[in-house]
């Protein structure tokens, strides 16, 4: 008699999902580990005369950046979340909306804007706007670890804001009322009640900011490499770029370990205390704290933070794409960097980006990648969501869940290295994928799976399992039910997931910087290459193209959602 598990309707779909996840996630990671076993790369990286420059100094810099960014994001994101969710500060909705925008702006765009403002010409290029105004910008503010930390905080605090504001919105107002009745001050309420009960959200926000900061490549490369500041991500890129792949794979494994250790510490802190519950069976209500005279000063501070991290970088990038000199940012504007013909007497003979055939190729590749990865990742994420929520196969569904969320913990540049290790060379009769759009698409699809699965779970949870079960009883197979029932019903809820992935892909640099080739250019790498070669006006112009695509995608998604609400 056939074992019961073999008759389970979800067995074969779950096995198929596990196979796909193993090919996309587990196999590349296992490959980089296998490539380094038995080689001298571990000894060279960990304990040799090269170790100090290869590992220890970049590791110390990486940890410093990660901890500082996590702390800064908690401070700013927590402050804005508290204002928006728990106080009577004016313009709460506007502040809340603007606080979510910085994450949609690629980090290298903010880094380019920082250079436009604060560059002091130390690396041989022209000075920035402040130097043009006669301000002596110190080296520590123009280049190195300080600007890297500040730019990354400006980019990642939106993550902390999102997580913390969701937690603060669930704090029971009765707790605050009870404290106020006993005469507790506002400061005492915040530090003694609010902060302790949202500890899980604080740790989650810190973990996300830390993981993003230690794996970020673009900002340390643009603001650190000119003064020879190395992080693990930039050192990893350098090793693979010069052909020392085994050393690069070792650094990738260590970079993954750094993220895993920090996340593990956060989970351990949570495990040591279980009294975070603030939502009980009793009714609760929110409590808005009155700020009194502090309302408008705090509102002004919040708006200033949001404007500096969202509007100002875009203004600086736009001006810098038109000004011949960053030191004279708002004078002598020209459209040459956009539409100018090649002129040996101007910009070293480079034509404007709209006359650069590589830009059109990069635009096509980027749009194709963004659309295909968004659709593919959401399709895989929806199938994973269906198999892991509709059926309970203890080992199989658990493994599928863990693998689908694993990319969230992996630094992007390490993920790119893993794909080079597995798919960069032929596998039997299967050809090498390095240099093809397919490799970029596979790596980006795997990296975006956690977002797609989370979106898929949210939409699948709204679809009654009775519909699927009724179709199964009538003889409809899994693929038929998925195509005819689940996909149409889940489509409206998938729009947000498609948008998030599309915006993330077109602005990604950490993964694609290792996987692109001249045959597969993308806009983010084109901007980075322009900046690395000193053509900052062209880099700023390309970055604005990426921002325009992101804004256009957001507007299209909002229009589609509005039409769906009107149709409903």
PyMOL commands that set and color helices and strands:
alter all, ss='L'
color gray80, all
select helices_A, chain A and resi 4-7+11-36+41-46+51-86+92-98+102-104+107-118+129-132+139-142+145-168+173-181+186-197+199-215+218-223+225-227+232-241+245-271+294-309+311-320+326-328+336-339+347-349+353-355+357-390+394-409+412-423+437-447+449-460+465-473+478-506+512-515+518-520+523-532+536-567
alter helices_A, ss='H'
color red, helices_A
deselect
rebuild
show_as cartoon
